[in-house]
Protein backbone atom coordinates (compact mmCIF):
# COMPACT_ATOMS: atom_id res chain seq x y z
CA UNK A 1 0.00 0.00 0.00
CA UNK A 2 1.44 3.36 -1.05
CA UNK A 3 1.55 6.32 1.34
CA UNK A 4 -0.07 8.55 -1.27
CA UNK A 5 -3.25 6.49 -1.32
CA UNK A 6 -6.00 8.06 0.82
CA UNK A 7 -7.70 5.94 3.44
CA UNK A 8 -10.76 4.08 2.23
CA UNK A 9 -13.93 4.32 4.32
CA UNK A 10 -13.17 0.87 5.70
CA UNK A 11 -9.62 1.86 6.67
CA UNK A 12 -10.86 5.10 8.21
CA UNK A 13 -13.28 3.12 10.35
CA UNK A 14 -10.53 0.64 11.24
CA UNK A 15 -8.30 3.41 12.56
CA UNK A 16 -11.22 5.15 14.24
CA UNK A 17 -12.23 1.95 16.05
CA UNK A 18 -8.67 1.36 17.24
CA UNK A 19 -8.32 4.89 18.62
CA UNK A 20 -11.62 4.48 20.44
CA UNK A 21 -10.67 1.10 21.89
CA UNK A 22 -9.22 0.17 25.27
CA UNK A 23 -5.86 -0.38 23.55
CA UNK A 24 -5.10 3.33 23.91
CA UNK A 25 -5.34 5.67 26.89
CA UNK A 26 -8.34 7.70 28.00
CA UNK A 27 -6.56 10.81 26.71
CA UNK A 28 -5.86 9.25 23.32
CA UNK A 29 -6.82 11.18 20.20
CA UNK A 30 -10.02 10.64 18.29
CA UNK A 31 -9.96 10.92 14.51
CA UNK A 32 -10.93 14.60 14.50
CA UNK A 33 -8.33 15.46 17.14
CA UNK A 34 -5.73 13.43 15.24
CA UNK A 35 -6.55 15.32 12.05
CA UNK A 36 -6.01 18.64 13.81
CA UNK A 37 -2.78 17.39 15.37
CA UNK A 38 -1.39 16.18 12.05
CA UNK A 39 -2.41 19.44 10.38
CA UNK A 40 -0.42 21.52 12.89
CA UNK A 41 2.60 19.26 12.40
CA UNK A 42 2.26 19.41 8.61
CA UNK A 43 2.01 23.19 8.23
CA UNK A 44 4.10 24.22 11.26
CA UNK A 45 7.54 25.82 11.51
CA UNK A 46 9.64 22.71 11.03
CA UNK A 47 9.61 19.03 10.20
CA UNK A 48 8.92 16.85 13.26
CA UNK A 49 9.84 13.15 13.09
CA UNK A 50 7.13 10.57 13.63
CA UNK A 51 9.03 9.11 16.58
CA UNK A 52 8.52 12.41 18.42
CA UNK A 53 4.87 13.11 17.72
CA UNK A 54 3.39 9.61 17.59
CA UNK A 55 3.44 8.87 21.37
CA UNK A 56 1.06 11.79 22.00
CA UNK A 57 -1.55 10.12 19.80
CA UNK A 58 -1.98 7.23 22.23
CA UNK A 59 -2.65 9.25 25.38
CA UNK A 60 -0.54 6.91 27.49
CA UNK A 61 2.04 7.66 30.15
CA UNK A 62 5.54 8.45 28.88
CA UNK A 63 6.58 6.53 25.78
CA UNK A 64 4.16 3.65 26.39
CA UNK A 65 2.64 2.00 23.32
CA UNK A 66 -0.93 0.73 22.86
CA UNK A 67 -1.83 -2.90 23.34
CA UNK A 68 -1.30 -4.06 19.79
CA UNK A 69 -2.28 -7.63 18.90
CA UNK A 70 1.05 -8.21 17.20
CA UNK A 71 3.99 -6.49 15.54
CA UNK A 72 2.09 -6.71 12.27
CA UNK A 73 -0.91 -5.03 13.86
CA UNK A 74 1.33 -2.22 15.15
CA UNK A 75 2.75 -1.67 11.68
CA UNK A 76 -0.74 -1.65 10.23
CA UNK A 77 -2.09 1.04 12.56
CA UNK A 78 0.97 3.25 12.25
CA UNK A 79 0.80 2.89 8.47
CA UNK A 80 -2.83 4.07 8.51
CA UNK A 81 -1.85 7.11 10.60
CA UNK A 82 1.02 7.89 8.22
CA UNK A 83 -1.32 7.73 5.23
CA UNK A 84 -3.88 9.85 7.07
CA UNK A 85 -1.16 12.45 7.55
CA UNK A 86 -0.10 12.18 3.94
CA UNK A 87 -3.63 13.12 2.86
CA UNK A 88 -3.18 16.37 4.76
CA UNK A 89 0.25 16.97 3.23
CA UNK A 90 -0.96 16.36 -0.32
CA UNK A 91 -3.98 18.63 0.11
CA UNK A 92 -1.76 21.52 1.17
CA UNK A 93 0.67 20.88 -1.67
CA UNK A 94 -2.03 20.68 -4.33
CA UNK A 95 -4.91 22.87 -3.13
CA UNK A 96 -4.35 24.50 0.28
CA UNK A 97 -7.44 26.71 -0.06
CA UNK A 98 -9.59 23.60 -0.34
CA UNK A 99 -8.38 22.11 2.92
CA UNK A 100 -11.22 21.11 5.24
CA UNK A 101 -10.72 20.32 8.94
CA UNK A 102 -12.33 17.07 10.05
CA UNK A 103 -14.96 18.68 12.26
CA UNK A 104 -17.82 16.80 13.88
CA UNK A 105 -21.27 17.99 12.80
CA UNK A 106 -24.59 17.52 14.58
CA UNK A 107 -28.09 18.95 14.46
CA UNK A 108 -29.43 21.35 17.08
CA UNK A 109 -32.95 22.74 16.89
CA UNK A 110 -33.10 21.91 13.20
CA UNK A 111 -29.78 23.61 12.43
CA UNK A 112 -26.45 22.05 11.53
CA UNK A 113 -23.84 22.81 14.18
CA UNK A 114 -20.09 22.34 13.77
CA UNK A 115 -18.19 21.00 16.75
CA UNK A 116 -14.54 21.92 16.20
CA UNK A 117 -13.29 21.56 19.78
CA UNK A 118 -11.56 18.19 19.40
CA UNK A 119 -9.94 19.23 16.11
CA UNK A 120 -8.75 22.53 17.59
CA UNK A 121 -7.42 20.72 20.66
CA UNK A 122 -5.44 18.39 18.41
CA UNK A 123 -4.06 21.34 16.46
CA UNK A 124 -3.14 23.11 19.70
CA UNK A 125 -1.33 19.98 20.90
CA UNK A 126 0.61 19.91 17.64
CA UNK A 127 1.60 23.54 18.16
CA UNK A 128 2.98 22.74 21.61
CA UNK A 129 5.60 20.49 20.03
CA UNK A 130 7.25 23.67 18.73
CA UNK A 131 5.63 26.23 21.02
CA UNK A 132 8.54 28.69 20.96
CA UNK A 133 8.50 28.85 17.17
CA UNK A 134 4.72 29.36 17.05
CA UNK A 135 5.15 32.30 19.42
CA UNK A 136 6.56 34.34 16.53
CA UNK A 137 3.09 34.55 14.99
CA UNK A 138 1.91 36.51 18.01
CA UNK A 139 4.05 39.42 16.87
CA UNK A 140 2.77 39.24 13.30
CA UNK A 141 -0.43 40.38 11.59
CA UNK A 142 -1.71 36.80 11.78
CA UNK A 143 -1.90 36.77 15.58
CA UNK A 144 -5.75 37.08 15.60
CA UNK A 145 -5.99 33.86 13.55
CA UNK A 146 -4.69 31.85 16.48
CA UNK A 147 -7.35 33.07 18.87
CA UNK A 148 -10.23 30.77 17.77
CA UNK A 149 -7.85 27.81 17.86
CA UNK A 150 -6.79 28.82 21.35
CA UNK A 151 -10.35 29.33 22.60
CA UNK A 152 -11.55 25.98 21.29
CA UNK A 153 -8.41 23.92 21.81
CA UNK A 154 -6.32 25.13 24.73
CA UNK A 155 -6.46 23.02 27.89
CA UNK A 156 -6.98 26.11 30.04
CA UNK A 157 -8.60 29.44 29.25
CA UNK A 158 -9.69 32.22 31.59
CA UNK A 159 -13.10 32.47 33.19
CA UNK A 160 -13.82 35.49 31.05
CA UNK A 161 -12.86 33.58 27.88
CA UNK A 162 -15.14 30.72 28.88
CA UNK A 163 -18.07 32.99 28.07
CA UNK A 164 -16.97 32.88 24.44
CA UNK A 165 -17.32 29.09 24.21
CA UNK A 166 -20.23 28.37 26.56
CA UNK A 167 -22.81 27.85 23.81
CA UNK A 168 -22.80 25.53 20.77
CA UNK A 169 -23.55 28.41 18.38
CA UNK A 170 -20.55 30.38 19.66
CA UNK A 171 -18.30 27.35 19.19
CA UNK A 172 -19.77 26.83 15.72
CA UNK A 173 -18.75 30.35 14.70
CA UNK A 174 -15.26 29.89 16.12
CA UNK A 175 -14.87 26.62 14.19
CA UNK A 176 -15.67 28.48 10.96
CA UNK A 177 -12.99 31.03 11.87
CA UNK A 178 -10.52 28.21 12.48
CA UNK A 179 -11.13 26.75 9.04
CA UNK A 180 -10.65 30.16 7.42
CA UNK A 181 -7.38 30.68 9.34
CA UNK A 182 -5.59 27.48 8.38
CA UNK A 183 -4.60 28.38 4.77
CA UNK A 184 -3.12 31.66 6.03
CA UNK A 185 -1.11 29.89 8.72
CA UNK A 186 0.11 27.46 6.09
CA UNK A 187 1.25 30.30 3.83
CA UNK A 188 2.97 32.03 6.75
CA UNK A 189 5.14 29.03 7.56
CA UNK A 190 5.70 27.79 4.01
CA UNK A 191 8.79 29.93 3.20
CA UNK A 192 10.11 29.66 6.77
CA UNK A 193 9.63 25.96 7.37
CA UNK A 194 12.87 24.14 8.20
CA UNK A 195 13.88 20.51 8.10
CA UNK A 196 14.47 20.37 11.83
CA UNK A 197 17.87 18.84 11.13
CA UNK A 198 20.87 20.83 12.33
CA UNK A 199 23.45 21.79 9.72
CA UNK A 200 27.01 20.86 10.60
CA UNK A 201 29.11 24.00 10.69
CA UNK A 202 32.84 23.69 10.03
CA UNK A 203 35.17 25.57 12.34
CA UNK A 204 37.77 25.69 9.57
CA UNK A 205 37.43 25.98 5.77
CA UNK A 206 37.04 22.74 3.86
CA UNK A 207 40.41 21.17 2.99
CA UNK A 208 41.08 21.54 -0.74
CA UNK A 209 42.67 18.56 -2.49
CA UNK A 210 45.58 20.66 -3.79
CA UNK A 211 46.09 22.51 -0.50
CA UNK A 212 48.91 21.64 1.88
CA UNK A 213 47.61 18.98 4.24
CA UNK A 214 46.61 20.20 7.69
CA UNK A 215 48.45 17.30 9.35
CA UNK A 216 51.78 19.12 8.88
CA UNK A 217 53.41 16.62 6.53
CA UNK A 218 54.11 19.28 3.90
CA UNK A 219 52.42 17.16 1.23
CA UNK A 220 49.36 18.10 -0.76
CA UNK A 221 46.12 16.91 0.86
CA UNK A 222 45.32 14.64 -2.10
CA UNK A 223 48.66 12.84 -1.63
CA UNK A 224 48.37 12.61 2.14
CA UNK A 225 45.29 12.37 4.38
CA UNK A 226 43.01 12.89 1.38
CA UNK A 227 44.40 9.92 -0.48
CA UNK A 228 42.10 6.97 -0.81
CA UNK A 229 42.98 3.55 0.57
CA UNK A 230 45.72 1.68 -1.27
CA UNK A 231 44.38 -1.15 -3.34
CA UNK A 232 46.54 -4.28 -3.26
C-alpha positions in Angstrom: 0.0 0.0 0.0 1.4 3.4 -1.0 1.5 6.3 1.3 -0.1 8.6 -1.3 -3.2 6.5 -1.3 -6.0 8.1 0.8 -7.7 5.9 3.4 -10.8 4.1 2.2 -13.9 4.3 4.3 -13.2 0.9 5.7 -9.6 1.9 6.7 -10.9 5.1 8.2 -13.3 3.1 10.4 -10.5 0.6 11.2 -8.3 3.4 12.6 -11.2 5.1 14.2 -12.2 2.0 16.0 -8.7 1.4 17.2 -8.3 4.9 18.6 -11.6 4.5 20.4 -10.7 1.1 21.9 -9.2 0.2 25.3 -5.9 -0.4 23.5 -5.1 3.3 23.9 -5.3 5.7 26.9 -8.3 7.7 28.0 -6.6 10.8 26.7 -5.9 9.2 23.3 -6.8 11.2 20.2 -10.0 10.6 18.3 -10.0 10.9 14.5 -10.9 14.6 14.5 -8.3 15.5 17.1 -5.7 13.4 15.2 -6.5 15.3 12.0 -6.0 18.6 13.8 -2.8 17.4 15.4 -1.4 16.2 12.0 -2.4 19.4 10.4 -0.4 21.5 12.9 2.6 19.3 12.4 2.3 19.4 8.6 2.0 23.2 8.2 4.1 24.2 11.3 7.5 25.8 11.5 9.6 22.7 11.0 9.6 19.0 10.2 8.9 16.8 13.3 9.8 13.1 13.1 7.1 10.6 13.6 9.0 9.1 16.6 8.5 12.4 18.4 4.9 13.1 17.7 3.4 9.6 17.6 3.4 8.9 21.4 1.1 11.8 22.0 -1.6 10.1 19.8 -2.0 7.2 22.2 -2.6 9.2 25.4 -0.5 6.9 27.5 2.0 7.7 30.1 5.5 8.4 28.9 6.6 6.5 25.8 4.2 3.6 26.4 2.6 2.0 23.3 -0.9 0.7 22.9 -1.8 -2.9 23.3 -1.3 -4.1 19.8 -2.3 -7.6 18.9 1.0 -8.2 17.2 4.0 -6.5 15.5 2.1 -6.7 12.3 -0.9 -5.0 13.9 1.3 -2.2 15.2 2.8 -1.7 11.7 -0.7 -1.6 10.2 -2.1 1.0 12.6 1.0 3.2 12.2 0.8 2.9 8.5 -2.8 4.1 8.5 -1.9 7.1 10.6 1.0 7.9 8.2 -1.3 7.7 5.2 -3.9 9.8 7.1 -1.2 12.4 7.5 -0.1 12.2 3.9 -3.6 13.1 2.9 -3.2 16.4 4.8 0.3 17.0 3.2 -1.0 16.4 -0.3 -4.0 18.6 0.1 -1.8 21.5 1.2 0.7 20.9 -1.7 -2.0 20.7 -4.3 -4.9 22.9 -3.1 -4.4 24.5 0.3 -7.4 26.7 -0.1 -9.6 23.6 -0.3 -8.4 22.1 2.9 -11.2 21.1 5.2 -10.7 20.3 8.9 -12.3 17.1 10.1 -15.0 18.7 12.3 -17.8 16.8 13.9 -21.3 18.0 12.8 -24.6 17.5 14.6 -28.1 18.9 14.5 -29.4 21.3 17.1 -33.0 22.7 16.9 -33.1 21.9 13.2 -29.8 23.6 12.4 -26.5 22.0 11.5 -23.8 22.8 14.2 -20.1 22.3 13.8 -18.2 21.0 16.8 -14.5 21.9 16.2 -13.3 21.6 19.8 -11.6 18.2 19.4 -9.9 19.2 16.1 -8.8 22.5 17.6 -7.4 20.7 20.7 -5.4 18.4 18.4 -4.1 21.3 16.5 -3.1 23.1 19.7 -1.3 20.0 20.9 0.6 19.9 17.6 1.6 23.5 18.2 3.0 22.7 21.6 5.6 20.5 20.0 7.3 23.7 18.7 5.6 26.2 21.0 8.5 28.7 21.0 8.5 28.9 17.2 4.7 29.4 17.1 5.2 32.3 19.4 6.6 34.3 16.5 3.1 34.5 15.0 1.9 36.5 18.0 4.1 39.4 16.9 2.8 39.2 13.3 -0.4 40.4 11.6 -1.7 36.8 11.8 -1.9 36.8 15.6 -5.8 37.1 15.6 -6.0 33.9 13.5 -4.7 31.8 16.5 -7.3 33.1 18.9 -10.2 30.8 17.8 -7.8 27.8 17.9 -6.8 28.8 21.4 -10.3 29.3 22.6 -11.6 26.0 21.3 -8.4 23.9 21.8 -6.3 25.1 24.7 -6.5 23.0 27.9 -7.0 26.1 30.0 -8.6 29.4 29.2 -9.7 32.2 31.6 -13.1 32.5 33.2 -13.8 35.5 31.0 -12.9 33.6 27.9 -15.1 30.7 28.9 -18.1 33.0 28.1 -17.0 32.9 24.4 -17.3 29.1 24.2 -20.2 28.4 26.6 -22.8 27.9 23.8 -22.8 25.5 20.8 -23.6 28.4 18.4 -20.5 30.4 19.7 -18.3 27.4 19.2 -19.8 26.8 15.7 -18.8 30.4 14.7 -15.3 29.9 16.1 -14.9 26.6 14.2 -15.7 28.5 11.0 -13.0 31.0 11.9 -10.5 28.2 12.5 -11.1 26.8 9.0 -10.6 30.2 7.4 -7.4 30.7 9.3 -5.6 27.5 8.4 -4.6 28.4 4.8 -3.1 31.7 6.0 -1.1 29.9 8.7 0.1 27.5 6.1 1.3 30.3 3.8 3.0 32.0 6.7 5.1 29.0 7.6 5.7 27.8 4.0 8.8 29.9 3.2 10.1 29.7 6.8 9.6 26.0 7.4 12.9 24.1 8.2 13.9 20.5 8.1 14.5 20.4 11.8 17.9 18.8 11.1 20.9 20.8 12.3 23.4 21.8 9.7 27.0 20.9 10.6 29.1 24.0 10.7 32.8 23.7 10.0 35.2 25.6 12.3 37.8 25.7 9.6 37.4 26.0 5.8 37.0 22.7 3.9 40.4 21.2 3.0 41.1 21.5 -0.7 42.7 18.6 -2.5 45.6 20.7 -3.8 46.1 22.5 -0.5 48.9 21.6 1.9 47.6 19.0 4.2 46.6 20.2 7.7 48.5 17.3 9.3 51.8 19.1 8.9 53.4 16.6 6.5 54.1 19.3 3.9 52.4 17.2 1.2 49.4 18.1 -0.8 46.1 16.9 0.9 45.3 14.6 -2.1 48.7 12.8 -1.6 48.4 12.6 2.1 45.3 12.4 4.4 43.0 12.9 1.4 44.4 9.9 -0.5 42.1 7.0 -0.8 43.0 3.5 0.6 45.7 1.7 -1.3 44.4 -1.2 -3.3 46.5 -4.3 -3.3 
